[in-house]
Amino acid sequence: MSILKPNYNDSIVNVSNSILKRFNVKNYHSTIKELDTILLNHKKVVLILLDGMGANIINHHLQDNDFLKKNMFKTITSVFPPTTVAATNSVLRAKVPYETGYVGWVQYFEQEDIHNIVFMNRDFYNDKKIVPNDLTEQYLKQPDIFDLLKEINPEMSINKIFPSFIEEGFETFDEQLVHLKTITDKNETSFSYVYWVEPDLTEHVQGIKSEQTKNMLRSLNNSLTNYAKSLDDDTVVVVIADHGLTDVEEINLMDFKDITSTLKRLPSIEPRATAFDIKNGLEGEFKDAFNKHFSGKYQLFTKSEFKESGLIGIGKKHPYLDSFLGDYMALAIDKYMFKLNDHKTYKSHHAGLLKDEMEVPLVIYTKKQ
């Protein structure tokens, strides 16, 4: 299995910082120089994020002359963990997870004693548990790129195009592109962000090499091909993903009583980037048991080792980061994922250190040469 760590000089975070720079907003991190040059020549900038569209599935399922593969400028990395909560919030804030505090699907909020599903605001292990308020709003709120762009460019058209789980969102990707076309048809300076849930949903259920994943990717590719035909010379379209996926085998962590007996509380964050809080005095017992069972499958870090590794970046540390990370972090370095509850099974997943999870495309399309 090939390991790939995030490169915070050539990542999805740097794409966002290039967009900030294009519209004269002070960037938090370095930009991608080649992208800077292209953006500067266009007044209408579109950023499309297709969930789970790793470079691996583009290379596996698409032909060289297909839109997404033909216009893949290069590959870049996601953030760590390469998962939607961490990655999309890094894109939307132009910051790394170390700064945003968004690190995974399930984050333990010790002030509330809740394993919060970040995007759903409910407890992961106990759906009857009352979540008193919007925890992301209370603990993780911070300016996003839309706020930053609007502050410096109050007259600019700034657009967020989301699926239907967001108010005024859209049911299909094609509907999103129809709406996007009404924006890019106008002769005005604009920034538009489009987020769509596929091919991630299909990959999770069917696997990365499945015919269903191939068909979904080809459908997205064809939709983008048709949209691109309508563009004028003043529009540039950038397509990225939040992460890739890799096919997995599940391990029921709760079967390992020599590990679970040492835990202060149930694990959190992700099945392939898992946080553990340990009972006082049992750290050595936990570490020995974990490595006995999972050495070669997961790499175990103390919290301080994990932060010092630079995997979640550097900068101004989010005030709640330490509490989210637990005492130990276990990072997947093979095909396995922990099954943390019995709610779902998966053929593919993400958030570990494999290249397939970390490497994403930087697709750039413009008619202007």
N, C-alpha and C positions, 0 to 999 in steps of 0.2 A: 504494500500500500504506500502510495506516494504522499508525503507530508508537505503541506504548504502553509507558511505563516503569513499573516497580513503584512502588506507593504504599505505603510501609511504615507508614502510619497507617491504611490501609484494605485489608488484605491477608489472605491465609491465615494468616500469622504472628500477626496481631492476633486472629484467631478463637481460636487456641490460648491466647493470653494472656488472652482473656476467660474461657475455661474455667478456667484457673488461678485467676483472680480470683474466679470463682464459688465455688470450693471453698477459698478463703482461703489460696491459695499466692501468694507474691510473684511478680508478673509481671515479665518481662525487658523487654518493650516495651509500647507503648500498647495499649489494648483498643478494641473497637468498642462505643461507648456504648449504642446501641440494642440490641445483642445482650446486653450486660451486664444490662439491665433485664429482658429476657425470661428469661434463664437464672436470674436470682435468684428467679423465681416457680415454679421447677420443681426437684424433687429428683432426677429421673432425666434425665440428659443423654446424648444419643446424637450422636456425630459420625461421619458417613458420608463417606468420600472415594472418589469414582468417578473412576478414572484417565482423564484426557484429556477429561473432560466440560466443555469450554469453553462459555461463554455463547453462542458463535456457533452451535453445533449445537442447543442448546435453542431458540434463536430461529428457526433454519431448519427444524427437523424437528417441533417440537411445537406443539400448539394452545394457545390462551390458557387453556383450562380443564383442561389436563393438569397433573398433580400438580406436576411439577418447575417448570413455567413459572408456574403459578398461585401457587405459594408462593415464587417467587424474590423475596426481600426487596429485593435490589439486586445489582449486580455489584461485585466486588472484584478485586484483582490477585493474581496469583501472585507468586513471587519471581523473581529472575534468577540463573541461567538458568531459564526456565519448563520444567522437566524433572523427571522423577519422583525421581531421586536427590536433587537439590537441594531440591525442593519438599516431598516427603513428610518428609524429615528436618528441614526447617524447621518443619513442622506438629508433628512428634513431639517436637521440642525447644523449641518456642516461640521460636526464634532465627533470625536471618537467615544466609544462606550465609557471609557474612564471618566469622561466629562459629562456625558448625558445621564448616566445612571441607568439607562435602559440596557439590560444585559440578557434577557431571555423571556421565554413564554410565561414562566411561573417565577415570580419574585416574592420572597418572604419579607413582609413588612412587620418588623418586630414590634413596632408601636401599636399595631392593631392585632397582632398574632394571627395573621392571615397569609396563606400561600396564594397570592393574588395572580389570577390569569390576567396579564396586563391589559390585553385588548378587550377583555370581557368584564373586568371588574367583578369577578366572583372567585370563591375559593376553589382551588384545584382538587383538593381531597374531600371536601365536604360542601356540596352545593346547597345544603340547608343553612350553612353558616351565613349570618347577615354581614354584608359588607356595608359599613355605615355611610360611606360617601365615596366619591370618585378618587381613588387613591393616587392615580397618575396625576390628576389635577392638583391634589394636595401636596404630593411629595416630589413629583418629577416635572412640573410645569416650567417651561423656559421658552425663550423666543425661538421661532422657527425661521426658515429662509424666507417664507412669505412675509412675515413681519419685518424682517431685515430689509428685504427688497422694497417693500412699500414705504418704509421710513425714509429711504434715500430717494426713491422714485415714486412719489405720490401719484403721478399722472399715468404711470404705466399700468397696462392691463395684466393682472396677476390671477392665474386660474388654477384651481385644484379640481381634478377630475377623478373621482373615486368610484368604487363599486357601490351597490345599493345598500350595503350595511351602514354607509354614511348618509346622512340626510342629503337629499337631492343627488344621490349617487345613481349609477347606471347598472342595468341588469346584464349587459353584455359588453365585451370589448369593442365590438363593432359600433354599438351605440355611443361608447366613449369617443371613438374616432370620428363619428359623425358630428358630435358636439365640438370636438377639437377642430375640425375643419372650419366650422363657423367662426372660430377665433383666428386661425391662421389665414383665412381668406381676407381678413381685414388688413388695411394698410396702416397698422399701428404697432408700436413697440410693445412686445408682450413676452411674458414667461408663463408657460403652462406645464404643470406636472400631472402626469397620468399614472395611476397605480392600478394594476390588474392582478387578480389572484392566481391566475394560471401562468405556467404549467405546473406550479407547485402542488395544487390539489390533486391533479391526476397522477403525478409522480409518487406522491405519498401512498396512494392506493394501489397503483398498477406497477410501479417500478420504473427506473430510468430508461431501460431499454425496451419497454413494452410497445406494442403497436398503438395502444391508446395514447401513450405519451408522444409518440411520433406524430399521430394524427392531430393532437392538440397543438403541438409546436408548429406543424405545417399550417394549421388554421390561423394561428397568430401571425405567422410569417406572411401568409397570403393577405390578411387584413392590412398589415403594414405596407405591403407592396402596393395595394390599391390606394391607400391613403397617400403614399408618397407621390403618386402620379399627379395629385392635385396641387402640389406645393409650388410656390414661386421661389425666385432666387434669394429672397430675403429671409427665408425660413431654414433653420437647421434643426434636425431631429436627432437627439441622443437617446439611445436605448441601452439600459443596463439591467442588471438583476440585483436582488438583495443578497442572494447566495445561490449555490448549486445544491444538488442532493447526491447521495450515494445509497446504493442498495444495502439493506441492513438485515441482521438477525437480532431478534429480541432476547434479552436476558431479564428474567423476573428478579429484580433486586431484592424483593421482599422475601424470597426463598433463602437468603443468606443471613441466617439469624446471628452468626458471629459478627456480622457487620451491623445489622439493624439494631442489635442490643446495645451498641455503643452510641447510638444517635440521640441527640437531645431533642430533635424534631425531625419530621419527614424531609427528604431531600427536595431541592428546588432548582430552578433555572431551566435546564434542558436535559433530555435523556442522553445526549452525547457531550454535554458540558455541564456537569452536575455538581451542585454545591452541597456540602455536608457540614452540619453543626454537630459537634461531638460533646458528650458529657464530660465534665471535669474529671481529669485523671485517666481517661480512657483513650487518649490520643494515640499512644503507642499500640494499644490493642486494635484500634480501628485501622491504623496504617498497616500493621502486619497482616490482618485479615484481608484487607482490600487488595494488597499486593499479592497475597497468596492466590486469590481467585482471579484477579484481573490484570496482573502484570503482562504486558504485551498487547493488551486490549485497550487499556486506559493508562494515561500518564497522570500520576497524582502530584498535586502541588499544594503546599500550604498557601494560605491567603497571601502572605507576604511574598513568597516565591512567585505566585501567579501575577501579582501586581508588578513586581520587579522584572518579570519576563518581557514586559512591553506588549503582550498580546492584545490587551484592550486599549493600548495607546498610552499617551502621556498628555499632560496639560493640567488644568485646574480640576482636581478630583471632586466628583460629585459628593455632597455631604453624606449621602446615605449609601454610598458604594460599598463600604466595608461591611455593613450589615447585610447587604444583598449577597455578598460573596461567601458567607459562612466561614468555617475554619479551614476547610479543604475544598479544592476544586479538582474534579476528575475529568480529564479531556480524552475523548475517544481518538485512538490512533489506528483503529482497525474497523471492521465492518459491523461492530456490535453497538447496540443501544440498550439502555436500561428501560425496562417497562416499570413505570413508577406507579401506575394504577391500572385498572382493568377496563378503562373506558374505550380504548381504540387499539387496533393493531396496524402496523405500517410495513410496507415493502421497502420504502426508501425514507431516509431522514437526513438531517443536517445538524450543524452546530459543533461538529468536531474539527479535527485538524487535517483532514484529507484534502488533497488537491481538488477533487471533484466538488467538495463543499465550498471551497474558498475561492476558486477561480471563476470569474464572471466576465462576460463580454463588455467591451466598450464599442458599441455600434454608433457610427456617425454617418448621417445621410444629409447631403445638401446638393442642390443642382448647380450651385455656384462653384466653379473650379478655381 
